[in-house]
Amino acid sequence: MELDPVILSRIQFAFVISFHIIFPAFTIGLAAWLATIEGARLVTGNALYRRVFDFWLKVFAVSFGMGVVTGIVMAFQFGTNWGVLAVKSGAIQGPLLGYEGLTAFLLEATFFGVMLLGRQRVSPRFYFFACCMVSLGTMFSSFWILANNSWMQVPLGHTVVDGKFVPSDWMQIVLGPVQMVRWPHMLLAAFLTSAMCVAATGAWYLLRKVHRDEGRVMLHWGLGLVALLIPVQLYIGHLTGLYVLKHQPAKFAAIEARWKNEQPASEVLIAWPDEANERNLFAITVPKLGSMIASGNWNSAEVGLESFPREDRPPVLIPFFGFRIMVGMGLIMLAVSWFGNWLRWRGQLEGKRWFLWGTFLSFPTGFIAVLTGWYTAEVGRQPWVIYGLLRTKDAVTPSLTTGDVMFSLSGYVLVYAVVYSFGLYYIYKLLRDGPAGLADAIPGATAKRPMAFAGSSDSATGTGRPP
Amino acid sequence: MNGPPPSDLALFWAGVIALAIMVYVILDGFDLGVGILFGTASDDAQRATMMDTIAPFWDGNETWLVIVGAGLFATFPAVYAVFMGAFYIPVLLLLFGLIFRGVAFEFRGRSQGMRWLWDWGFFLGSVVVAFVQGAAVGAMMRGIAVHDGQFAGSSFDWLHPFALLTGIGLIFGYALLGAGWIVVKSDGAMRDWAYARISWLAGIVFVIIALAFVVVLGVDAGAVGQGKLGERPWGWAFPLLGVLALAAAVAGARLRRDLLPFACTVLFFLCAFMTLGVMFWPYMVPYALTVGSAAAPDVSLQFLFYGGVVVLPVIALYTVGVYWVFRGKVRGGYG
């Protein structure tokens, strides 16, 4: 592989977006979780829920802050490295991403502040309302991101004027059929990610025999939510696969590592795709299952990669493994949550330390699934940046040199290494220390400055009370 | 060549972006300036007070930069693409500087052993951000090479001696704004410290402007002379007023009127901004892309309009609200 501005820009985009998406995925889920547990507290009056809420609120604030910091970088990537894309599709992608920014800012300027700082100043009902609005706001934020990406996957509702894509039907662009499947898929992924983290944190406390009451609430709610949501997610995920089959058959063939057209088509469960020789090594296949998965009958014809000219084919390795890892993570969540709830029903949940360990170690399953799912979608879309309309290699900023992108990419790696290790360290510290008494006021904290919540007792500016 | 005339919606969005840049420069300008001065403070208590004067504001101030970036992509994608290409390295340094500043701000209070690192990060981050912004303005004044709607130069075109001068100028300009802000928000020894710096910071800013003027007239007339200031003699009112505002800032410091130096420096920045406006209009990318030729189609501008007219006033109100809640002098931190 020769290093040119295109491949380096792709690596850079993959790098910065991967380190960004982790936080929005986590915060969308946490916002929904906070609204849920606050609602439960409002109904039951259980003070334990309040302690759980206050604890996760701090984690939420810091994650939100990390999401904002890494998100600022994203606002500039399209222009710095993908200048041709920005000019050609700016009339469509610009307003969609603009709406995402407006949604996030509106949120910060309104209910987010109430949620972080207004507990004492508003009524419990209004506080709960603010929590719901923050949760809705994070969901709407993701709506615009998914609308933008869905348009890149399956472009609809546009005309081409002077080589530029001009919107002709915003309804189709914003609420197209693909978006209506992929947005719920992402929302559920975010909910599952956070629910697994909540359950894992609870399991961690029970294993360490600290914060037992709070840990139990987290474990029960987390496992319960995952158990309910995962079957829905598997179904929506299947619908997502159907859109790929219909609109992006080459991506579908790559995910299946299906090189030849087949009737009936077999399903490759696992293999090592050998791209150079267009075959699978060490393949374990099930006859006819491929037809069943794609078309719902045992005898349908399914297209292989041979049906597409080489220059229109996506790489196979990443979509193939990305998809399988994502599904594998989903199956782990299914197993952990359903078995955990069965243990709970039998009254054996806390006695089974090996299960608590398993739950604790499952905390990254959601993150891994989100990342590998996105890799499948994005790499599978190649060689197009806008499917069928604009090739990735034609979208890069023409003035960029290999040296420029080498420099920026190494810079991002370096800066993110520092920022990330400290950000994650503070989140880890928050999680390890667990729920404490009521949080102290943080000097000068506002809704625009959520990172201030990383420390509870000491001042951000060094002038506060000693811990 | 002035391109097609801009539509009303294009004018509206160009106005929004110009306003957002102006608000950004003044708001983030003073907290960047405090960060620059932070590096020159000697004792820890003083540094802590300086941090306190900007603690509730700095993060929100950067909101306006993102509005500029995202707004450009949405409403003037051609401008967005050319700027990000032409200023690839400065934008990168800007982002790194902002990230380091932000992280340093939140983390310095929590680590004793590493505090020196965060202090340096906060100071250097502020200096780098100020420098690349100033250098970008200088490079814009010299004009940006555009071919076929894309930046047509190389990644170091911006690094011209004239741009170095404007970059250094903005470091001192922001420091002046920061000193004025510290005077507004503090009293006692801290305020005296800031007062003492206003006169010579204003002096350096004046010298750099004079130098830049000489460079333009003497050496670099070809590039910078493409600007429209020559055809618009009335536009010279702005730089003249700007210099008067600079002098008034010094006078305010001598008279020890706490609000005057900051207010006059803000006026100075407004004048500088208006000067650039007179120089560039109708170009958005000088001297290649006009507002009319770079705007997204009206159907896109209209679509975003509905969101913009709802959300932007809310953000503005929120900004005013935060400044109101944290008004007055800092005394022993906000608690």
Contacts between the chains, C-beta under 8 A, distances in Angstrom:
chain1	res1	chain2	res2	distance
A	65	B	106	7.7
A	69	B	99	5.9
A	69	B	102	6.1
A	69	B	103	7.3
A	72	B	62	7.4
A	72	B	65	7.7
A	72	B	66	5.8
A	72	B	95	6.7
A	72	B	98	6.9
A	72	B	99	7.7
A	73	B	95	5.6
A	73	B	99	7.7
A	75	B	66	5.5
A	75	B	69	4.5
A	75	B	70	5.2
A	75	B	73	7.5
A	76	B	69	5.7
A	76	B	84	6.1
A	76	B	91	5.7
A	76	B	95	6.6
A	78	B	73	6.2
A	78	B	80	7.7
A	78	B	84	7.8
A	79	B	69	7.9
A	79	B	72	7.8
A	79	B	73	6.5
A	79	B	80	4.6
A	79	B	81	5.3
A	79	B	83	6.8
A	79	B	84	2.9
A	79	B	85	7.1
A	80	B	84	4.3
A	80	B	85	7.1
A	80	B	88	5.4
A	80	B	91	5.8
A	80	B	92	7.4
A	83	B	81	3.9
A	83	B	82	7.5
A	83	B	84	6.6
A	83	B	85	4.8
A	83	B	150	5.6
A	83	B	151	7.0
A	84	B	81	7.5
A	84	B	150	6.8
A	86	B	73	6.4
A	86	B	77	5.2
A	86	B	80	5.7
A	86	B	81	4.1
A	86	B	84	7.5
A	87	B	77	5.5
A	87	B	78	5.4
A	87	B	81	4.7
A	87	B	149	5.5
A	87	B	150	7.0
A	89	B	77	7.9
A	90	B	73	6.1
A	90	B	74	7.5
A	90	B	77	2.2
A	90	B	78	7.3
A	90	B	80	6.8
A	90	B	81	7.3
A	90	B	296	6.1
A	91	B	77	6.6
A	91	B	296	4.5
A	91	B	297	5.4
A	91	B	299	7.6
A	91	B	300	4.3
A	92	B	300	7.2
A	93	B	73	7.6
A	94	B	73	4.4
A	94	B	74	3.6
A	94	B	75	6.9
A	94	B	77	5.3
A	94	B	80	7.6
A	94	B	296	6.3
A	94	B	300	6.8
A	94	B	304	7.9
A	95	B	74	4.8
A	95	B	296	7.6
A	95	B	300	5.2
A	95	B	303	5.0
A	95	B	304	4.4
A	97	B	70	6.3
A	97	B	73	6.4
A	97	B	74	6.9
A	98	B	70	5.2
A	98	B	71	6.6
A	98	B	73	6.9
A	98	B	74	3.4
A	98	B	75	7.7
A	98	B	304	5.2
A	98	B	307	7.3
A	99	B	304	6.9
A	99	B	307	5.4
A	101	B	66	6.2
A	101	B	67	7.1
A	101	B	70	4.2
A	102	B	307	4.7
A	102	B	308	6.9
A	102	B	311	4.2
A	102	B	312	7.9
A	103	B	311	7.9
A	105	B	63	6.1
A	105	B	66	7.9
A	105	B	67	7.4
A	105	B	311	6.2
A	105	B	315	5.3
A	106	B	310	7.8
A	106	B	311	4.8
A	106	B	314	5.9
A	106	B	315	7.4
A	108	B	63	7.6
A	108	B	318	7.7
A	109	B	314	5.3
A	109	B	315	5.2
A	109	B	317	7.5
A	109	B	318	3.5
A	110	B	314	6.7
A	110	B	318	7.5
A	113	B	318	7.9
A	161	B	297	7.7
A	166	B	297	5.2
A	166	B	299	7.0
A	166	B	300	7.7
A	167	B	297	7.6
A	167	B	299	5.4
A	167	B	300	6.0
A	167	B	303	7.1
A	168	B	299	7.7
A	170	B	299	7.9
A	170	B	303	5.7
A	397	B	81	7.2
A	397	B	84	7.4
A	397	B	85	4.5
A	397	B	88	7.5
A	397	B	150	7.0
A	397	B	151	7.2
A	398	B	85	7.7
A	398	B	150	5.1
A	398	B	151	7.7
A	398	B	152	7.8
A	399	B	85	5.0
A	399	B	86	7.6
A	399	B	88	7.7
A	399	B	150	6.9
A	399	B	151	4.7
A	399	B	152	6.7
A	399	B	153	6.5
A	399	B	154	6.6
A	399	B	155	6.8
A	400	B	85	7.3
A	400	B	88	6.8
A	400	B	155	7.3
A	401	B	154	7.5
A	401	B	155	6.6
A	404	B	88	5.7
A	404	B	89	7.3
A	404	B	155	4.8
A	407	B	89	7.4
A	407	B	92	7.7
A	408	B	88	7.1
A	408	B	89	7.9
A	408	B	92	5.0
A	411	B	92	6.0
A	411	B	96	6.2
A	415	B	96	5.3
A	415	B	99	6.0
A	415	B	100	7.2
A	418	B	103	7.7
A	419	B	99	5.9
A	419	B	100	7.9
A	419	B	103	5.2
A	422	B	103	6.5
A	422	B	107	5.7
A	423	B	103	7.6
A	426	B	107	7.9
A	426	B	110	7.6
A	441	B	335	6.4
A	443	B	52	7.4
A	443	B	55	6.6
A	443	B	333	4.8
A	443	B	334	4.5
A	443	B	335	5.6
A	444	B	52	6.7
A	444	B	55	3.2
A	444	B	56	4.1
A	444	B	326	7.0
A	444	B	333	7.4
A	444	B	334	4.3
A	445	B	56	7.3
A	446	B	56	5.1
A	446	B	59	7.3
A	446	B	60	6.5
A	446	B	322	5.5
A	447	B	318	8.0
A	448	B	59	4.5
A	448	B	60	3.5
A	448	B	63	6.5
A	448	B	322	7.3
A	449	B	55	7.6
A	449	B	56	7.0
A	449	B	58	7.6
A	449	B	59	4.1
A	449	B	60	7.2
A	451	B	59	7.7
A	451	B	102	7.2
A	451	B	103	7.8
A	451	B	106	4.2
A	452	B	55	8.0
A	452	B	106	6.1
A	454	B	106	6.2
A	454	B	107	7.9
A	454	B	110	7.2
A	455	B	109	7.0
A	455	B	110	5.2
A	458	B	109	6.0
A	458	B	110	6.3
A	459	B	109	5.6
A	459	B	333	6.4
A	460	B	55	6.6
A	460	B	105	7.1
A	460	B	106	5.7
A	460	B	109	4.9
A	460	B	110	8.0
A	461	B	48	5.8
A	461	B	51	4.1
A	461	B	52	5.3
A	461	B	55	5.3
A	461	B	109	5.7
A	461	B	333	6.4
A	462	B	44	7.6
A	462	B	47	7.9
A	462	B	48	4.9
A	462	B	51	7.0
A	462	B	108	6.5
A	462	B	109	4.3
A	462	B	115	8.0
A	463	B	48	4.5
A	463	B	49	7.6
A	463	B	51	7.7
A	463	B	52	6.1
A	463	B	332	7.0
A	463	B	333	4.2
A	464	B	109	7.5
A	464	B	333	6.3
A	464	B	335	7.7
